[in-house]
Amino acid sequence: MNLGMDEEPCIEMFKIMHQSVEAKVEEFKEQMRRIVYVTPTSYLELLSTYKKILKSERKRVDTARFRLSKGLMVLKDAAVEVD
């Protein structure tokens, strides 16, 4: 798999997050005497949630970029008319 420079830190972050949850589960088990399972499905759900948030944020940024671009064109047209 050919990963870009931006993807590798993101993948590493997800691995660290999942591993830290596994460590906390062990602490929880010792302190509360309750078992919580962290499964591959948990990891896939984390990735799915991230994907949904990323898609939403990209849409928000694209909308803001479009509005800014449109506003700048209106200002440019106004400046030409004023001259």
DASULFEN-V432358 format. One record per pair of residues at least 6 apart in sequence whose ideal C-beta (glycine too) atoms are under 8 Angstrom apart, sorted by sequence separation. I is the first residue (numbers start at 1). GAP is how many residues later the second one is. D is the distance in whole Angstrom. If there is no record, write none. Layout:
<<I;GAP;D> <I;GAP;D>>
//
This chain:
<<28;6;7> <29;6;6> <29;7;7> <3;8;7> <28;8;6> <25;11;5> <25;12;8> <25;13;5> <22;16;5> <21;17;6> <18;20;7> <21;21;8> <18;24;8> <18;25;5> <18;28;7> <14;29;8> <17;29;7> <14;32;7> <14;33;7> <14;36;7>>
//
